[in-house]
Amino acid sequence: MVDIQLNGEKRQLASALLADLIAELNLSQQAIAVAVNRQIIPKSQWAAHHLQIDDKVDVVRAIGGG
């Protein structure tokens, strides 16, 4: 188990992979940006990025409009 902060709220994860977190949030097919400890993680690296205890993860969804 890994304890992180997701958008400012504590969350416990069964898997430390960033891709698993995104899938758990049902955001895999969404236009989103992900930062871990204020560093943007490119989508191409999500499957290999391991989250650490107390990482601060921010997930932002792109919303279109005009």
C-alpha positions as CSV (number, residue, x, y, z in Angstrom):
1,M,0.0,0.0,0.0
2,V,1.2,3.5,-0.8
3,D,-0.2,6.6,0.8
4,I,-0.2,9.7,-1.4
5,Q,-2.0,13.1,-1.6
6,L,-4.3,13.3,-4.7
7,N,-5.4,16.8,-5.5
8,G,-4.8,17.7,-1.8
9,E,-6.6,14.7,-0.3
10,K,-5.0,11.7,1.3
11,R,-5.5,8.5,-0.6
12,Q,-4.2,4.9,-0.1
13,L,-3.3,3.0,-3.2
14,A,-2.9,-0.8,-3.7
15,S,-0.6,-0.2,-6.7
16,A,2.3,2.3,-6.8
17,L,2.1,2.7,-10.6
18,L,0.8,6.0,-11.9
19,A,-1.0,4.3,-14.8
20,D,-3.0,2.1,-12.3
21,L,-4.1,5.2,-10.3
22,I,-5.3,6.9,-13.6
23,A,-7.2,3.7,-14.5
24,E,-8.7,3.5,-11.0
25,L,-10.0,7.0,-11.4
26,N,-11.5,6.0,-14.7
27,L,-9.5,8.8,-16.5
28,S,-7.6,6.7,-18.9
29,Q,-9.5,8.0,-21.9
30,Q,-9.8,11.6,-20.7
31,A,-7.7,14.5,-21.7
32,I,-5.7,15.1,-18.5
33,A,-2.4,16.3,-17.2
34,V,-0.7,14.7,-14.3
35,A,2.0,16.2,-12.0
36,V,3.8,14.4,-9.2
37,N,5.5,16.7,-6.7
38,R,4.9,19.6,-9.2
39,Q,6.7,17.8,-12.0
40,I,4.6,17.0,-15.1
41,I,4.7,13.3,-16.0
42,P,4.2,12.7,-19.7
43,K,1.5,10.2,-20.6
44,S,4.2,8.0,-22.2
45,Q,5.8,7.5,-18.8
46,W,2.7,6.7,-16.7
47,A,3.1,3.0,-17.0
48,A,6.7,3.1,-15.7
49,H,6.3,5.8,-13.1
50,H,6.2,4.4,-9.5
51,L,4.6,6.6,-6.9
52,Q,6.3,7.0,-3.5
53,I,4.9,7.4,0.0
54,D,3.7,11.0,0.5
55,D,3.9,11.9,-3.2
56,K,1.7,14.9,-4.1
57,V,-0.2,14.0,-7.2
58,D,-2.3,16.6,-9.1
59,V,-4.6,15.5,-11.9
60,V,-6.2,18.2,-14.0
61,R,-8.8,17.6,-16.7
62,A,-8.9,19.6,-19.9
63,I,-12.3,21.2,-20.4
64,G,-13.2,22.7,-23.7
65,G,-15.4,25.8,-24.1
66,G,-15.5,29.1,-25.6
